[in-house]
Amino acid sequence: MTPPKDAHSSRQPKPVRKAQQDDPFELWLKRGLHQLFDEIAREPVPEELLRLIEEDRKTKE
């Protein structure tokens, strides 16, 4: 039997591992991301950015 022209096309992708709540890596990652970005995410959106978003919405209506 001859291999397909493109050997990569016959390969099946690896199944994606589902994240589990108690997975140590997932816990570590979640905590680290919260430590880095929670303070920034709580900052108010600048008025200038809100104005630009609103202007863009109006042009799409």
MDTraj code that builds the backbone (N, CA, C; nanometers):
import mdtraj as md
import numpy as np

residues = "MET THR PRO PRO LYS ASP ALA HIS SER SER ARG GLN PRO LYS PRO VAL ARG LYS ALA GLN GLN ASP ASP PRO PHE GLU LEU TRP LEU LYS ARG GLY LEU HIS GLN LEU PHE ASP GLU ILE ALA ARG GLU PRO VAL PRO GLU GLU LEU LEU ARG LEU ILE GLU GLU ASP ARG LYS THR LYS GLU".split()
xyz = np.array([
    [0.0851, -0.1181, 0.0000],
    [0.0000, 0.0000, 0.0000],
    [0.0892, 0.1238, 0.0000],
    [0.0581, 0.2197, -0.0842],
    [0.1391, 0.3407, -0.0933],
    [0.0863, 0.4461, 0.0029],
    [0.1765, 0.5208, 0.0630],
    [0.1316, 0.6263, 0.1546],
    [0.0650, 0.7385, 0.0770],
    [-0.0238, 0.8126, 0.1410],
    [-0.0893, 0.9246, 0.0732],
    [0.0138, 1.0284, 0.0311],
    [-0.0197, 1.1082, -0.0704],
    [0.0725, 1.2104, -0.1200],
    [0.1158, 1.3040, -0.0083],
    [0.0219, 1.3449, 0.0701],
    [0.0521, 1.4330, 0.1831],
    [0.0322, 1.3529, 0.3105],
    [0.1417, 1.3065, 0.3675],
    [0.1327, 1.2210, 0.4862],
    [0.0669, 1.2934, 0.6028],
    [0.0811, 1.4254, 0.6073],
    [0.0223, 1.5017, 0.7180],
    [-0.1301, 1.5032, 0.7120],
    [-0.1860, 1.4927, 0.5925],
    [-0.3312, 1.5010, 0.5801],
    [-0.4015, 1.3806, 0.6399],
    [-0.3312, 1.2681, 0.6504],
    [-0.3945, 1.1486, 0.7050],
    [-0.3857, 1.1422, 0.8571],
    [-0.3066, 1.2299, 0.9149],
    [-0.2918, 1.2297, 1.0604],
    [-0.4117, 1.2968, 1.1249],
    [-0.4573, 1.2387, 1.2316],
    [-0.5672, 1.2974, 1.3073],
    [-0.5091, 1.3912, 1.4120],
    [-0.5713, 1.5073, 1.4343],
    [-0.5209, 1.5967, 1.5389],
    [-0.5397, 1.5327, 1.6756],
    [-0.4492, 1.5686, 1.7652],
    [-0.4606, 1.5172, 1.9016],
    [-0.5850, 1.5760, 1.9663],
    [-0.6563, 1.4966, 2.0435],
    [-0.7741, 1.5520, 2.1110],
    [-0.7318, 1.6586, 2.2115],
    [-0.8096, 1.7636, 2.2186],
    [-0.7813, 1.8716, 2.3125],
    [-0.8222, 1.8261, 2.4514],
    [-0.7307, 1.8442, 2.5452],
    [-0.7591, 1.8038, 2.6824],
    [-0.8559, 1.9030, 2.7441],
    [-0.9617, 1.8516, 2.8009],
    [-1.0587, 1.9388, 2.8667],
    [-1.0016, 1.9852, 3.0001],
    [-1.0159, 2.1143, 3.0244],
    [-0.9674, 2.1701, 3.1504],
    [-1.0561, 2.1228, 3.2642],
    [-0.9923, 2.0805, 3.3680],
    [-1.0660, 2.0382, 3.4865],
    [-1.0399, 2.1398, 3.5961],
    [-1.1404, 2.1634, 3.6780],
    [-1.1283, 2.2624, 3.7846],
    [-1.0136, 2.2301, 3.8797],
    [-0.9883, 2.1036, 3.9042],
    [-0.8868, 2.0665, 4.0021],
    [-0.7525, 2.0338, 3.9385],
    [-0.7363, 2.0591, 3.8101],
    [-0.6099, 2.0350, 3.7421],
    [-0.5079, 2.1357, 3.7964],
    [-0.3957, 2.0900, 3.8516],
    [-0.2986, 2.1820, 3.9121],
    [-0.2492, 2.2905, 3.8165],
    [-0.2240, 2.2540, 3.6914],
    [-0.1783, 2.3546, 3.5955],
    [-0.2853, 2.4602, 3.5732],
    [-0.4102, 2.4188, 3.5575],
    [-0.5195, 2.5138, 3.5349],
    [-0.5351, 2.6073, 3.6544],
    [-0.5247, 2.5537, 3.7754],
    [-0.5337, 2.6378, 3.8952],
    [-0.4201, 2.7391, 3.8993],
    [-0.2984, 2.6925, 3.8708],
    [-0.1815, 2.7798, 3.8715],
    [-0.1975, 2.8908, 3.7677],
    [-0.2409, 2.8541, 3.6485],
    [-0.2575, 2.9516, 3.5414],
    [-0.3650, 3.0543, 3.5764],
    [-0.4776, 3.0064, 3.6255],
    [-0.5883, 3.0960, 3.6605],
    [-0.5468, 3.1953, 3.7686],
    [-0.4803, 3.1464, 3.8715],
    [-0.4354, 3.2354, 3.9797],
    [-0.3343, 3.3370, 3.9290],
    [-0.2409, 3.2902, 3.8472],
    [-0.1396, 3.3809, 3.7939],
    [-0.1996, 3.4899, 3.7074],
    [-0.2932, 3.4525, 3.6222],
    [-0.3579, 3.5517, 3.5361],
    [-0.4386, 3.6515, 3.6182],
    [-0.5056, 3.6028, 3.7216],
    [-0.5810, 3.6945, 3.8083],
    [-0.4864, 3.7907, 3.8790],
    [-0.3732, 3.7414, 3.9275],
    [-0.2776, 3.8287, 3.9947],
    [-0.2255, 3.9367, 3.9006],
    [-0.2046, 3.9005, 3.7756],
    [-0.1500, 3.9958, 3.6799],
    [-0.2524, 4.0967, 3.6294],
    [-0.3758, 4.0530, 3.6071],
    [-0.4682, 4.1358, 3.5311],
    [-0.5941, 4.1820, 3.6031],
    [-0.6237, 4.1341, 3.7222],
    [-0.7470, 4.1752, 3.7902],
    [-0.7517, 4.3258, 3.8144],
    [-0.6413, 4.3817, 3.8603],
    [-0.6390, 4.5250, 3.8896],
    [-0.6639, 4.6066, 3.7624],
    [-0.6045, 4.5651, 3.6538],
    [-0.6221, 4.6357, 3.5266],
    [-0.7651, 4.6218, 3.4765],
    [-0.8220, 4.5031, 3.4910],
    [-0.9586, 4.4795, 3.4430],
    [-1.0609, 4.5612, 3.5214],
    [-1.0275, 4.5984, 3.6450],
    [-1.1203, 4.6775, 3.7265],
    [-1.1127, 4.8271, 3.6963],
    [-1.0113, 4.8690, 3.6202],
    [-0.9986, 5.0110, 3.5878],
    [-1.1134, 5.0543, 3.4972],
    [-1.1590, 5.1779, 3.5127],
    [-1.2665, 5.2257, 3.4248],
    [-1.2150, 5.2429, 3.2816],
    [-1.3060, 5.2275, 3.1875],
    [-1.2710, 5.2468, 3.0465],
    [-1.2549, 5.3968, 3.0228],
    [-1.1460, 5.4391, 2.9609],
    [-1.1250, 5.5826, 2.9377],
    [-1.2373, 5.6434, 2.8530],
    [-1.2742, 5.7665, 2.8866],
    [-1.3823, 5.8361, 2.8165],
    [-1.3548, 5.8463, 2.6668],
    [-1.2312, 5.8717, 2.6300],
    [-1.1957, 5.8834, 2.4881],
    [-1.2245, 5.7533, 2.4136],
    [-1.1940, 5.6405, 2.4746],
    [-1.2212, 5.5112, 2.4116],
    [-1.3716, 5.4878, 2.3995],
    [-1.4464, 5.5214, 2.5025],
    [-1.5921, 5.5080, 2.4965],
    [-1.6503, 5.5942, 2.3848],
    [-1.5967, 5.7155, 2.3691],
    [-1.6431, 5.8051, 2.2634],
    [-1.6147, 5.7451, 2.1257],
    [-1.4951, 5.6897, 2.1074],
    [-1.4599, 5.6286, 1.9790],
    [-1.5493, 5.5088, 1.9472],
    [-1.5785, 5.4286, 2.0473],
    [-1.6661, 5.3124, 2.0271],
    [-1.8052, 5.3582, 1.9862],
    [-1.8547, 5.4610, 2.0542],
    [-1.9885, 5.5117, 2.0231],
    [-1.9934, 5.5705, 1.8821],
    [-1.8902, 5.6418, 1.8424],
    [-1.8846, 5.6964, 1.7061],
    [-1.8846, 5.5839, 1.6029],
    [-1.8103, 5.4786, 1.6302],
    [-1.8040, 5.3649, 1.5381],
    [-1.9399, 5.2973, 1.5260],
    [-2.0092, 5.2846, 1.6364],
    [-2.1435, 5.2242, 1.6335],
    [-2.2379, 5.3052, 1.5449],
    [-2.2293, 5.4362, 1.5571],
    [-2.3178, 5.5233, 1.4795],
    [-2.2910, 5.5107, 1.3301],
    [-2.1655, 5.4911, 1.2917],
    [-2.1337, 5.4794, 1.1488],
    [-2.1814, 5.3468, 1.0908],
    [-2.2025, 5.2474, 1.1739],
    [-2.2459, 5.1152, 1.1265],
    [-2.3970, 5.1004, 1.1243],
    [-2.4683, 5.1978, 1.1757],
    [-2.6157, 5.1897, 1.1787],
    [-2.6758, 5.2306, 1.0480],
])
top = md.Topology()
chain = top.add_chain()
for i, resn in enumerate(residues, 1):
    res = top.add_residue(resn, chain, resSeq=i)
    for name in ("N", "CA", "C"):
        top.add_atom(name, md.element.get_by_symbol(name[0]), res)
traj = md.Trajectory(xyz[None], top)
